Amino acid sequence: MQVLKILSDIWKSGAEIYRDESDGRLSLKDAKLVPEEVLKAADPIFGEIEKWFKSWEKASGVDKTLMKMVHQACGWQHNSKLNEWICADVDALLLFMEWQEELAKNGWNDIYEDYRQYENEASNIMKKKLYDSAVLYANQNK
């Protein structure tokens, strides 16, 4: 089973998986909300889940913003500020769609597959423009 499929099932259940700052281990808040079959599927791939979380720890703000946008668009994790921005800024929404199209041209056709391996120079330029737009919106709406 794919890591992002398991994580999306956890997030959509209302639970939260996160790195506990006190001991550095992954923790599951509200585990009782997660269906038993999801927990069972997560167990054998826990190492891959850990690896996915580690791959984001040193990511730039640009990369983390796009990850949050994908998670919002997929319905995995809600982010009200990001949602407010993307609904208010049609140009940003269109650019986000163009960014996804660029990734699709590069072979990304499964939302449960990490999109980062499909990025290229063109998608990186769009990603930076999206981030700049998000920062500008956030600064104007403090």
Secondary structure, DSSP 4 states (H G I P E B T S, - for coil): --HHHHHHHHHHHT-EEEE-TTT--EEEETGGGS-HHHHHHHGGGHHHHHHHHHHHHT--HHHHHHHHHHHHHHTSS--HHHHHHHHH-HHHHHHHHHHHHHHHHTT---TTS-GGGG--HHHHHHHHHHHHHHHHHHHHT-
